[in-house]
Amino acid sequence: MSRRRVVLVDDHHLFRSGVRTELGDAVDIVGEAGSVSEAVPLIRELDPDVVLLDVHLPDGGGHAVIAQVAPERPGVRFLALSVSDAAEDVIDVIRAGARGYVTKTISGAELVDAIERTAEGDAVFSPRLAGFVLDAFRSGEAAVDPELDTLTAREREVLQLIARGYRYKEIAARLHLSVKTVESHVSAVLRKLQLSSRHELTRWAAERRLI
Amino acid sequence: MTTSPYRLPLTLPRVRRAQDERALGGVAAGIAKSLDVDPTLVRLTFALLAFADGAGIAAYLGAWLALSLEDGPAPSPRRRALGVALIAVGGLLALRGFGVSDSLLWPLALGAAAVMLIRSRGGVYVVVGVVLGIAAVIAFVDRNVGQADTSSALESSAVAIALLLVLGPWAWRLALERDAERTARIRTEERAEMAARIHDSVLQTLALVQREAGDPRRVAALARRQERELRGWLYPASRAEGASLASALETAAAEVEELHGVPVELVQTGDLPLDEQLESLVLASREAMANAAEHSGAEEVAVFVDVADDDVAVFVRDRGSGFEPESLPPGAHGIAESIRGRMERAGGTVALASSREGTEVELRLRRQP
C-alpha cells in the first residue's frame, strides 16, 4: 500500500514538527500550513488524501478550511485534531464535514491508524467523541426526523464500546460482527451527526453560526 | 490606570476660546468644543440670554476676558478676575431676566461664590467660602420661609432647564467616561488576576518540569496536572450545581492520576446530583481506577460513565497485563472490600473481565426511585 499523502494544518509550528516526527515514515507529509488562508490554496494545489486539521486557527477555524475546499476537492478527507474536547468544537468541525475527531494527546501509532481509516472513508471516533454523541442523542426528546435524530440500538452499543476504550476489532469480536459492519455503523452515526436537526446539535451549531 | 477610581467628577472640562471655528471671540465655539455640542446651540443660548437685560452680552464679554485663546498665553489674573466677575453679573442678570426674584437671587449668588471659593486653592478661601455658604442658606431661609410664591417655582424650573441644556451633554459625557474608566479598571484587574494565576500555576510547573527533565513519567504527570488545572479554569464545565456525580468522578480521576502518575481518560454522558448511593459508586470507581493504575502496568486508564434514566454504569478499563480473579492473594482487599462490598451494600453489581489484553471493571447501580 502506498503511503498516504497528508497535509498538516495547525498554527503552532512546534506542534506540527512534533506530529511530523511522531508520524515518521508511516505517512507522506506533503505540505504544512498555519492558517486558513495558507491552507486553502495549498490543499487545492496538492490534493492530498487526508488533511490533519486543527480546530482552532487564527483566521477562521478548521471548519472554514473544510467549507472552502470540500466542494471542489471531494476526494480530500479531513481529520480534526484539537487540544480541546469541548462539545462545541466537536460539533463544529464534524458538521462542516470532517470524517473524525481526535485529541492531540493521541499516540503516534493511533494517529497513523486514524489517518488510514480517514483515507478509506471511515469515520474516526475517539472515546470522547463517542461519549459526546451518546449525550447529544440521549432519549427523551421527540425526534423530528426519526431516521436522522435517533440512534439505533446497535449504533448505541457500538458507541458505548468506543467510549469504553475498545477498538473496532475488539468491538466486532464482542458483538459478533465483522469489522466492516462496525465501521458502517460508525459511519452511519457520523452521517446523523452531520445531518440531524436534533435540538442539542442545532443549538451548538447555531451559536457558532454554522447554520 | 493611575487615577483613583474614587475621584469625584467635579473638575470641569478645560475651556479655551476656539481658534478655528470662531465667529467673534471664539467663546461659543470653545465652550461647544469642550462640551462636545454644536457651537450653534451655545451661540443660540448666548443670544437668547442677551435679551435678559443683556445677560448674554455680559457673560460673553466675561468669558472672552477670562478664557485663554487656544495655544495662546493664559490671561493675566486681573483680566481673569474681571472676566469671572462679568460672567457672574451676566448669570445674575440672566436669572433676573427669567424673573427670579431677588429673594432667590441673592442667596444663589452667595452660594455660587461660596462654591467657587471652596473649590479654589483652599486655605483661607475655604473658610470664607463656608461662611458665604452659610450666609446663603440663612438668606434663603430668611427670605423665603412662609412665602408660598408660585412664580419662584416657575423661575427655578426655567433656570433648571437652561442649566440642563448647557450642562446636560457634559454630564452625559462624564458618565460615559466613568463607565469607560470602570471597564478599563475591571480589565486591568482581570489581567492582574490572570498574571497571578499563570505565575502560580504554569510558571511553577515549567520550573518543576525543567528540574525533573530526567524523569519522563514525572514530567508527563506534571504536564497532565497543569493541563487539567488550566482547563478547569478556562472552560468551567457546565455541570449540575453543587456536588454532582460527574464532578466527583472528575476529582477522583484527577487524584488517581496524580497519585500513580498514569493518565486517566474520563468520558461521561449525563450527570446526576450526588447522593449516598452515588457516593458509594464514586468511591468504588476510584478504587478500580487506582487498581488499574497501580497494578496493570498500562500506560493509560480509560473510564466511561453512562448515566441512564434507571441505572448508572461506570466502566474502568486498562490495557495492562490482566489477572486471574480467582488467583488473587488473600490480602487483595481492594477488589473484595472497597469495590465489591461497597457496591453490594449500595445495591449495585460488579462485573470483572480480565485477559492478557487488559482488564475491565464494570460497576452498575440501579437507581433507587
Contacts between the chains, C-beta under 8 A, distances in Angstrom:
chain1	res1	chain2	res2	distance
A	84	B	235	7.4
A	86	B	235	5.8
A	105	B	263	7.8
A	127	B	265	6.5
A	127	B	267	4.9
A	127	B	302	6.2
A	127	B	304	6.8
A	128	B	265	7.8
A	128	B	267	5.4
A	130	B	267	7.2
A	131	B	267	3.7
A	131	B	268	6.5
A	131	B	269	5.2
A	131	B	304	6.7
A	132	B	269	7.9
A	134	B	269	4.7
A	134	B	306	7.3
A	135	B	269	4.3
A	135	B	270	6.5
A	138	B	269	7.3
A	138	B	270	6.9
A	140	B	309	8.0
A	160	B	304	7.3
A	160	B	306	6.4
A	163	B	267	5.0
A	163	B	269	7.5
A	163	B	304	4.4
A	163	B	306	7.6
A	164	B	302	6.7
A	164	B	304	4.4
A	164	B	315	4.5
A	164	B	317	5.7
A	164	B	360	7.2
A	165	B	265	7.4
A	165	B	302	3.3
A	165	B	304	7.0
A	165	B	315	8.0
A	165	B	317	4.7
A	165	B	319	7.8
A	166	B	317	7.9
A	170	B	357	7.9
